[in-house]
C-alpha cells in the first residue's frame, strides 16, 4: 500500500511536470464542460501522501501546475524536466484578465478580503461578479450556489485540501465552467496578505519571507514538514526504480 501511494505521488509529480511544460493560458479561453486548474507545491505533496481524496482530485485535474522551489528540487531528484514556476498568486490574474465579462465567483478567504477584492476587480473592469463568499460554509452551500448561479469561472480560496475536494463536487451537465483552486490568492490580490519583494521572489526564498511574517502558522510547514517532504521524495524515487 505504501509503495502504491508513492507511485501515485510520482504520477502527480509527472503530471505536474507535463502540464507545466505544456501550459498555455489560451487553452482556458473556451472550456468545454467543467475544467479544473490546480497547483501543486511541497505542502500539497505532503497532504496528498496522507489524504486519498486530495490525491484523487489532483490526479483528476485538467491542469496541475508547479508552485514553488520545493517541486523544482523534487523534479531534479526524480530526473524530471525543469519547468517554469507557475504559482497561482501570479498566474490567476493573468487567467482572469482574459475573461472580464464572464460570470465569476470567488469563494473562500475572509469577508474583509473579499470586500476589498470585489471593489478592486470591479475597478479593473470585471462586470459580472456573481458571488463573493467567505470560505466557512458547508460544502452544500457552494454546491447549491453553483447550481443556482451557474458561474462560468469559480476561484476557490479555501486552502488545501478542501478546495480541491470541493472542486470535484462542482459541475453541471452541459454547463461550461473553469474552476480554479487559488489557495491564498484572494488574500494576496486584495493586499490583506503581503507578497515578498520581487528580488526575494526571484531568489526563490519567498517561503522564508512568509515564515518571518507568520512564524506561528507556518513554522511547522517550513521546518518539520519540509524534512518530511524530502523523505517522501526519496521514497518516491526508490519506488520508481
TAVENUR-V161663 format. One record per residue. N is the residue number from 1. RES is the residue in three letters. BURIAL is I if it has 16 or more other C-alpha atoms within 10 Angstrom, else O. D_FIRST is the distance of its C-alpha to the first C-alpha in whole Angstrom. Layout:
n=[N;N]
res=[RES;RES]
burial=[BURIAL;BURIAL]
d_first=[D_FIRST;D_FIRST]
This chain:
n=[1;2;3;4;5;6;7;8;9;10;11;12;13;14;15;16;17;18;19;20;21;22;23;24;25;26;27;28;29;30;31;32;33;34;35;36;37;38;39;40;41;42;43;44;45;46;47;48;49;50;51;52;53;54;55;56;57;58;59;60;61;62;63;64;65;66;67;68;69;70;71;72;73;74;75;76;77;78;79;80;81;82;83;84;85;86;87;88;89;90;91;92;93;94;95;96;97;98;99;100;101;102;103;104;105;106;107;108;109;110;111;112;113;114;115;116;117;118;119;120;121;122;123;124;125;126;127;128;129;130;131;132;133;134;135;136;137;138;139;140;141;142;143;144;145;146;147;148;149;150;151;152;153;154;155;156;157;158;159;160;161;162;163;164;165;166;167;168;169;170;171;172;173;174;175;176;177;178;179;180;181;182;183;184;185;186;187;188;189;190;191;192;193;194;195;196;197;198;199;200;201;202;203;204;205;206;207;208;209;210;211;212;213;214;215;216;217;218;219;220;221;222;223;224;225;226;227;228;229;230;231;232;233;234;235;236;237;238;239;240;241]
res=[UNK;UNK;UNK;UNK;UNK;UNK;UNK;UNK;UNK;UNK;UNK;UNK;UNK;UNK;UNK;UNK;UNK;UNK;UNK;UNK;UNK;UNK;UNK;UNK;UNK;UNK;UNK;UNK;UNK;UNK;UNK;UNK;UNK;UNK;UNK;UNK;UNK;UNK;UNK;UNK;UNK;UNK;UNK;UNK;UNK;UNK;UNK;UNK;UNK;UNK;UNK;UNK;UNK;UNK;UNK;UNK;UNK;UNK;UNK;UNK;UNK;UNK;UNK;UNK;UNK;UNK;UNK;UNK;UNK;UNK;UNK;UNK;UNK;UNK;UNK;UNK;UNK;UNK;UNK;UNK;UNK;UNK;UNK;UNK;UNK;UNK;UNK;UNK;UNK;UNK;UNK;UNK;UNK;UNK;UNK;UNK;UNK;UNK;UNK;UNK;UNK;UNK;UNK;UNK;UNK;UNK;UNK;UNK;UNK;UNK;UNK;UNK;UNK;UNK;UNK;UNK;UNK;UNK;UNK;UNK;UNK;UNK;UNK;UNK;UNK;UNK;UNK;UNK;UNK;UNK;UNK;UNK;UNK;UNK;UNK;UNK;UNK;UNK;UNK;UNK;UNK;UNK;UNK;UNK;UNK;UNK;UNK;UNK;UNK;UNK;UNK;UNK;UNK;UNK;UNK;UNK;UNK;UNK;UNK;UNK;UNK;UNK;UNK;UNK;UNK;UNK;UNK;UNK;UNK;UNK;UNK;UNK;UNK;UNK;UNK;UNK;UNK;UNK;UNK;UNK;UNK;UNK;UNK;UNK;UNK;UNK;UNK;UNK;UNK;UNK;UNK;UNK;UNK;UNK;UNK;UNK;UNK;UNK;UNK;UNK;UNK;UNK;UNK;UNK;UNK;UNK;UNK;UNK;UNK;UNK;UNK;UNK;UNK;UNK;UNK;UNK;UNK;UNK;UNK;UNK;UNK;UNK;UNK;UNK;UNK;UNK;UNK;UNK;UNK;UNK;UNK;UNK;UNK;UNK;UNK;UNK;UNK;UNK;UNK;UNK;UNK]
burial=[O;O;O;O;I;I;I;I;I;I;O;I;I;I;I;I;I;I;I;I;O;O;I;O;O;O;O;I;O;O;O;O;O;I;I;I;I;I;I;I;I;I;I;I;I;I;I;I;I;O;O;O;O;I;I;I;I;I;I;O;I;O;I;I;I;I;I;I;I;I;I;I;I;I;I;O;O;I;O;O;O;O;I;O;I;I;I;I;I;O;O;I;O;O;I;I;O;O;I;I;O;I;I;I;I;I;I;I;I;I;O;O;I;I;O;I;I;I;O;O;I;O;O;O;O;I;O;O;I;I;I;I;I;I;I;O;O;O;I;O;O;I;O;O;O;I;O;O;O;I;I;I;I;I;I;I;I;I;I;I;I;I;I;I;I;I;I;I;O;I;I;O;O;O;O;I;I;I;I;I;I;I;I;I;I;I;I;I;I;I;O;I;O;O;I;I;O;O;O;O;O;O;O;O;O;I;I;O;I;I;I;O;O;O;O;O;O;I;O;O;I;I;O;O;I;I;O;I;I;I;O;I;I;O;I;I;I;O;O;O;O]
d_first=[0;4;5;5;6;9;10;11;13;14;15;17;19;20;21;23;24;26;27;29;30;31;32;36;37;39;36;36;40;39;36;36;34;31;30;28;28;26;25;23;23;22;21;20;17;16;17;14;11;12;13;12;16;17;14;15;19;19;18;20;23;26;27;24;26;26;27;28;29;25;24;26;25;22;23;26;23;21;24;24;28;30;30;32;31;31;31;32;35;37;36;36;40;40;38;40;44;43;43;46;47;44;43;41;39;37;35;34;36;39;42;44;42;42;46;46;44;45;49;48;46;49;52;50;51;48;49;47;45;44;42;41;39;37;34;34;34;32;30;32;35;34;33;36;38;36;38;41;42;40;39;39;37;35;34;31;32;30;27;23;21;24;26;23;22;26;26;24;27;30;32;34;35;38;38;37;35;34;31;31;28;31;30;33;35;37;38;39;41;43;43;42;39;41;40;40;43;43;43;40;38;39;38;35;35;35;32;35;37;35;34;38;39;36;35;34;32;30;30;27;25;27;27;24;22;23;22;18;19;20;17;14;17;17;13;13;16;14;11;14;16]
